[in-house]
Every structure is written in C-alpha cells, then in structure tokens.
C-alpha cells in the first residue's frame, strides 16, 4: 500500500488523538479511584472482612470510638494493627487509631497497665479497656462491653475481714478495683450486719476471703440472693473460717484439706511450692483469651459435684505433678501417698451456671433468658495488690467480672480457616511443570518469533 504525505499526516494525527484520549481516560479513572473506593475480598472464607456480628455491633455504636496502639517503631507490627483496625473503620468511619511508642510515655503506660508491645487501649463513652490479643474476636468483645448503656455495680461483702475493693494494703484489692472502674464496673462494699438483704439492682456479689464467721442471718441473705438468680464470685481461701457451708452445699462445692503445692515450680524460679502457676485453662469464655500463666499463691483445691439444675465448667487446673498438702509446705519435696492427700491435676477454679430463676416469663425474649452465673476460685491472693501484676492474674480477674456482669450473650466469631494452604506434587509432576515453563513455553515463543521474522523477510 502506497502512503503519500497526506495519509501519513492523518495517521500521525489519529495516533496523537488516540494517545490524548487514552491519557484522559486513564487520568479520569485515577481521579475517580481517589473519590470512590471499591474493595472486594476474594480470599477463601472472607478472611479480610469483618464478620456479620462485628458489623452489626459497630452499626449500633452511636458515638466515636478511639483506639490507641502502644507499639514501638516496628513496621511489621504496626502494619498488622493498621490492617485489623482498617476493617473496623470501613464499618465505622469515626473510629480513630493512634500509634504511641510506649518508650516515650512510660507514665501513661504504667497508668494503663500496658505490658505488651502492640497492646491496644480502646475508649468509648468515657470508658476504656485493653486488648492484648490482636484478632477480631477480642476487639469486638471489648467494644461490646464498652457499649453497654446500663451501669454495672458489683458489691464486695465486708464486715468479716474481707479484702477491700479500694484498700491500699497488700492484702486488699485496691488495684483491681481501679481496673474495674476503667471498664465501667462500679464497686461498692456491703455490710450485711447493717443491711438486712442484698439489693436486687446489683449486678454481682463478691465474697473475697472472710476471716471471721458470718452470722446465720447474713448467710441466709446470701442464699436468698442466689435463689433469686444473683451472680456470685467467691474467692475461697484455705482453712476458710467464713461458715458458708450452707452456700457450698447449695452449689455442690467442697474444698479439699490443705493447700495445693507443686514441687516442679522450683524449675521456674519459684521458691515456694505453694505458689502454683496455672497453664491449663478449661474451654470457657473466661479463659478463652488467656495466653500467659496465672499465679495462685496458697490455693485450695475444689471438689465439684454440681447440685440439681446447675452445670459446671472447670476454669483453672493445676499441673499433673501437683498435690494437696496439709503440713508445712515451703521446702517440702516428699509426699506420703497414704496420708489422704490428693494428687494432681486439681481443680482450683470452676464456673457454675443455670437458667436464671428470675426469668419466669412464659415466652421470654432472648435478652431476658439469662443465665445465673457463679465463679469460685480457690484463692484470693492472685487479685491482691501484691500479686495482681503476675502473669495473667489481672486479665483473669477482669474476665471473671465481665462474664458475671455481662447480661447479653457475648459475640462469638468463628475463626476463618485457610483451605488448601499447601500444594503437594510428586517428583514427576514437578519435573513436568519445570519442563513446561523452562523449555516448552520459552522454546515455543522463540520458534514463533523466528517464523514471523522469516515470513516477513520473504515478502
């Protein structure tokens, strides 16, 4: 085909116009991409998308939420946190994320009790709570607890030498009480010698190691409270002098004589064998988030035979090498198998639950059909000012009170698994793939290019 100068000019003009319009289209698409965001999760099981339960919870949050990430300048860690929080920001744009280097604000870190690099502090409606496990389940549960509108008031029994929720002594629970205030749980003391009954408006009752026997009328008030469907946390001490045998009989719980000791603790640098680390947690919402051991000083073993209508779940269990000891504990390494002592593993924490007796409606709404919940731990020292900072003691205590005071069922998010993570091929299949991509395809391209070149040359 013969091309004169006029045809060449028209072809050049067409090429210029095509490049111009093509550039305009690309620029327009780039501008639109900054104004309108379209995200598509193509992963199996939607691993990069929030679950429906989390999106529903976020839709019900009427006020802004703030998340502070205490993370050092580690790009990988901060990027992982950003990706997790970005999923929440898509559903709730007024959720903000701020990164803080914990080394630069040590006072703030101590005030909040932040101990892990990458720990989150979530604030909503003037309340805050920490998140140690960076996953959707943990973060959504914290937002659910902070979003509760109704107040939660927990009464601590007093008048018999119990641990005080705001006390400053080593024996007391002042540091734990302040942590409860941070997550929206108010604490108040209750003296049954001055108040004849337990107010029905409270959320839960805590019995924290009475040192003297309760009066018969006081025990009756506690039993009446439980018969009405009240929630209870009982911190049971060795050689308990409280006189609460009627309560224990009502629940089907008894304490084994002596304290639990574990001679293997010496390998962990713990000199007193009665200071036992708990690493075996039962499957339960209270223990689901625990990753570190819990330290129980001078714990008592519990024997559980739930009364009619109650169901039991083991929360804490000692190691197989542990045992009960009725004599001197410190420095003891010998064990008399015929002394009536019990070998481990031993139950030192249990949860009891049943349908709430207060729910008498013939066709109750889901939020009305609540459980009556009771937690019994064979030690109170683990929440004291002296030992609260050890291991997962604080987290366990907060989880216990959250479980006892949380009226609605917690959001349960099933883990999203990755199917077919590995591809296993035989040696023959691998050789075939190698030959295909290293020889056949490159050779075909070379031959095809040579044929085209040869054909054009012959014209």
Buried (B, 14 or more C-beta within 10 A) or exposed (E): EEEEEEEEEEEEEEEEEEEEEEEEEEEEEEEEEEEEEEEEEEEEEEEBBBBEBBBEBBEEBEEEBBBBBBBBEEEEBBEBBBEBBEBBBBBBEEBBBEBBEBEEBEEBBEEBBBBBBBBBBBBBBEBBBBBBBBEBBBBBBBBBBBBBEEEBBBBBBBBBBBBBBBBEEEBBBBBBBBBBEBBBBBBEBBEBEEEEBBEEEBBBBBBBBBEEBBBEEBBBBBBEBBEBBBBBBBBBBBEBBBBBEBBBEBBBBEBBBBBBBBBBBEEEEBEBBBBBBBBBBBEBBBBBBBEBBBBBBBBBBBEBEBEEEBEBBBBBBBBEEBBBBBEEBEEBEEEEEEEEBBEBBBBBBBBBBBBBEBBEEEEEEEEEEBBBBBBBBBBBBBBBBBBBEBBBBBBBBBBBBBBBBBEEEBBEBEEBEEEEEEEEEEEEEEEEEEEEEEEEEEEEEEEEEEEEEEEEEEE
